[in-house]
Amino acid sequence: MFLLLFALILMGAALATDYTESTPSLCLHAFESAIDTDLFIELVNTHSDISESVSVRKLGSRLVEADCAALDTLLDPTNTSMSSKSVMPRLLHSLPSDTPMSHQNYVKDTLVYAKDTHGQFDTDTDTDTPMHHQNYVKDTHGQVPCTDPECGTLWHLSNPGYIEGYAGVDITPNIDIDVLPAWDVTKGEGVTAVVVDQGVDGSHPDLATHWDSSVEGNYCTDSTDNPYYPGGSHGTSCAGLLAGGEADGSCGMGVAPDSNLSGRRVLCSAATYGAFASSLSDHCDRIDVFSNSWGPTGCTGSGCIIYGDSNDVIIQAAIEGCLETGRNGKGSVYFFASGNEASYDGDPNDYPYSRLPQVLSISSVGITGKPSYYSNHGAAVFAVTPSSGLTTQDGVSVNVGVTAPDQSSLECNVLGFTGTSAATPIAAGVGVLALAANPDLQGVDIRHVLANSCRVLDVSDESWTENGAGVMHSEYYGYGLLQASAAVTVAQAWGGTGQQETLSYDLDIHSSLVPARNSTEYTVTVAGGVMVETVVVKPTLTAPQLTGLSITVVSPSGTESVVLRNR
């Protein structure tokens, strides 16, 4: 049963958080961080130093509190009854709050955390650790290993807590996509990504070695067929962040440097709605990932425009068709920027493409892990990746972005590319790595794989809420900061999402049912035996002004999603 709340005032519902205790539960933190919670429970209950005193059980998706409390007591560092050789207590006590899931290899008898997940192994006490798990030497989040002159500035890929050549910058270590362990498995081989933008310079040395001209295209009628737009470097920068090559000696590396890459030019005054639709669907049977760092301007100082007319439906239909038939029937994957209008309360739900259920809408965080000051927020935000944000350098406020190739083959935009435009191709690159790790993934699978590959940032932020599936989500962070290494690990183990279907329900809502400064509720009852993943609301309504109207969906478990924001 879902509630639809129509209101002419801001709903103002506070989002509660359960992370308020002064002494956090080590047991609960480790459980909630585990990729496979059932395997975690098996590990605890078969560990020789634990199982004799404590066993833990699950109730639904949560641990039984009494069991967790007993384990916390047992693992107290002052408890001298525990064997000094036990790996489990040292794992739990050294697990930092920002440990990415990819580092949490809860595999029976192969626990690897000795002192610090980013430090060296204590070889005196970890002689039983298998060699193939001893991969965290000195610093998992070290500098990117490449020969390009700007490799030391690629903090968004791997962030050791400093930027080479930029002393004094206030930077939070490990705010990155944790790509280095993923590259031990794949760098995107066999996967094709297309950047739809102003055009992409496929001759750029960062891109030329793996450029796929068979799916490139120019959808503007005001120039030649060259998909590169002279004077427009935006698309080239996006492409470099996604798949810049590693041996070109130019401007660092992309997330998936060995993938196949192409570009399409459609952002021009001469482009029609039909041209946009074609740029997002042509040859999608051979395209795995579409990266889109653009969208209509939804909010300005004059107000917000909610898009969704018949012309937008043409583009939506093209995307939805490839979500079903792309990648040779497995479904293409679409990434869209959530937008940069946060100062006007911008919301990706305002946009006709980023709000589509299977489209991944990407927002951004800065170098300190906080949401970028411009990044849109809302229920449609899927995840965040690093882009730019305010910090300080020697006490002076600075805006630090990411390093990306510029239009000219001789130029590199060092720490200067910004916006959700930069965050989106980084996220698309993570998607490419996941698909390379498991080419059998269906389009519907990738959403689950990536959602389970995110790291929660700033858990004390009140925007975080737990949904009915026991998953954390925030309208600012989405499911969290995407982690490439986790995405590859989860993708390799993913067994399939299962059959999906679409159910439609019509509500007969009459005019004047929402009095001024009041709200009205409508209930939708879904057929039994159905697990609801996504709810799409398509209202047809008339109001004196939309700035006074909000629409909120409330799930049976109480999760509230604002689909139309009161402004």
WOJO-V118491 format. One record per backbone hydrogen bond with DSSP energy under -1.0 kcal/mol. CO is the residue of the C=O (numbers start at 1). NH is the residue of the N-H. E is the energy in kcal/mol with one decimal. If there is no record, write none. Layout:
co = {CO;CO}
nh = {NH;NH}
e = {E;E}
This chain:
co = {2;3;4;5;6;7;25;26;27;28;29;36;37;38;39;40;41;47;47;50;50;57;59;62;64;65;66;67;68;69;70;71;73;76;83;87;88;89;90;96;100;101;103;104;105;107;116;121;122;122;126;130;131;133;137;144;148;150;151;152;153;154;154;156;157;159;163;166;168;172;174;177;178;179;182;182;187;188;191;192;192;193;194;195;197;197;200;201;204;204;206;207;208;210;212;217;229;233;234;235;236;237;238;239;240;241;242;244;256;260;261;262;263;264;265;266;268;272;273;274;275;276;278;278;281;283;284;288;289;290;291;292;298;300;303;309;311;312;313;314;315;316;317;318;319;321;322;322;325;326;327;330;333;334;335;336;339;341;341;342;346;347;348;350;353;356;360;361;361;362;363;364;365;366;367;370;372;374;378;382;383;384;385;389;391;392;393;396;398;400;402;404;408;411;412;413;415;417;419;419;420;422;423;424;425;426;427;428;429;430;431;432;433;434;438;442;445;446;447;448;450;453;455;458;461;465;467;471;473;474;475;477;478;480;481;483;484;485;486;487;488;489;507;510;515;518;520;522;524;545;546;547;550;551;551;552;553;554;555;559;561;564}
nh = {524;554;522;552;520;550;29;30;31;32;33;40;41;42;43;44;45;50;51;53;54;64;62;59;68;69;70;71;72;73;74;75;76;79;86;91;92;93;94;99;103;104;105;106;107;110;119;123;125;126;129;133;134;135;139;146;151;153;154;164;155;157;158;177;179;174;166;169;394;175;176;484;485;183;185;186;258;191;260;288;289;262;291;264;266;267;202;204;207;208;245;210;211;261;215;265;232;237;238;239;240;241;242;243;244;255;256;254;259;193;212;195;217;197;219;268;271;276;277;278;279;280;281;282;284;286;327;333;194;335;196;337;305;303;300;313;315;316;317;318;319;320;321;322;323;325;326;332;329;331;330;443;290;360;292;362;376;344;346;345;377;350;351;307;356;359;336;382;383;338;385;372;387;369;172;366;375;342;381;479;363;482;365;400;398;170;396;393;391;389;417;413;411;406;414;404;401;402;422;423;424;426;427;428;429;430;431;432;433;434;435;436;437;438;441;446;449;450;451;452;453;483;481;461;464;473;470;467;465;478;378;480;474;384;455;487;488;489;490;491;492;493;509;513;518;8;6;4;2;548;549;567;7;563;564;5;561;3;558;555;553;551}
e = {-3.2;-2.6;-2.0;-2.1;-3.1;-2.5;-2.3;-2.3;-2.3;-2.7;-1.3;-1.8;-2.2;-2.2;-2.4;-2.3;-2.6;-1.6;-3.0;-2.1;-2.7;-2.4;-1.7;-3.6;-2.1;-2.7;-2.0;-2.0;-2.5;-2.1;-2.1;-2.2;-1.1;-2.4;-1.7;-2.2;-2.3;-2.5;-1.4;-1.8;-2.0;-1.7;-1.3;-2.0;-2.3;-2.3;-2.7;-1.3;-1.0;-1.6;-1.6;-1.7;-1.5;-1.9;-3.1;-1.5;-1.7;-2.1;-1.4;-1.8;-1.8;-1.2;-1.6;-1.8;-1.8;-2.3;-2.4;-1.0;-2.2;-1.3;-1.6;-3.4;-1.3;-1.9;-1.9;-2.5;-2.4;-1.7;-3.0;-1.7;-1.8;-1.6;-2.7;-2.4;-2.8;-1.9;-1.4;-1.7;-2.2;-2.7;-3.2;-1.4;-1.2;-2.4;-1.0;-2.4;-2.4;-2.3;-2.1;-2.5;-2.2;-1.9;-1.8;-2.9;-2.2;-2.0;-2.7;-2.4;-1.7;-2.6;-3.4;-2.3;-1.5;-2.9;-3.3;-1.6;-1.3;-2.2;-2.5;-2.3;-2.6;-1.3;-1.5;-3.0;-1.9;-2.2;-2.5;-2.5;-2.6;-2.6;-2.1;-1.9;-3.9;-1.8;-2.8;-1.4;-1.1;-2.6;-2.5;-1.5;-2.2;-2.9;-2.0;-1.6;-2.0;-2.5;-1.9;-2.4;-2.0;-3.7;-1.2;-3.9;-2.7;-2.6;-2.0;-2.5;-2.3;-2.0;-1.9;-2.1;-1.8;-2.4;-1.4;-2.1;-1.5;-1.4;-2.4;-3.0;-1.1;-2.4;-1.3;-2.1;-2.5;-1.8;-1.8;-2.5;-1.3;-2.3;-1.7;-2.9;-2.4;-2.3;-1.6;-2.0;-2.9;-3.3;-1.6;-2.7;-2.9;-1.2;-2.3;-2.4;-1.7;-1.1;-1.5;-1.7;-2.3;-2.4;-1.3;-1.4;-2.0;-1.1;-2.1;-2.7;-2.2;-1.5;-2.1;-2.1;-2.1;-2.1;-2.2;-2.4;-2.0;-1.4;-1.8;-1.4;-2.7;-2.6;-2.0;-1.9;-1.6;-1.9;-2.8;-2.4;-1.6;-2.2;-2.1;-2.7;-2.2;-2.3;-2.4;-2.0;-2.1;-2.3;-2.0;-2.3;-2.2;-2.0;-3.2;-2.5;-2.1;-1.2;-1.2;-1.0;-1.1;-2.7;-3.1;-3.6;-3.3;-1.3;-2.0;-1.0;-2.3;-2.2;-1.6;-3.0;-2.7;-2.5;-1.9;-2.5;-3.0;-1.9}
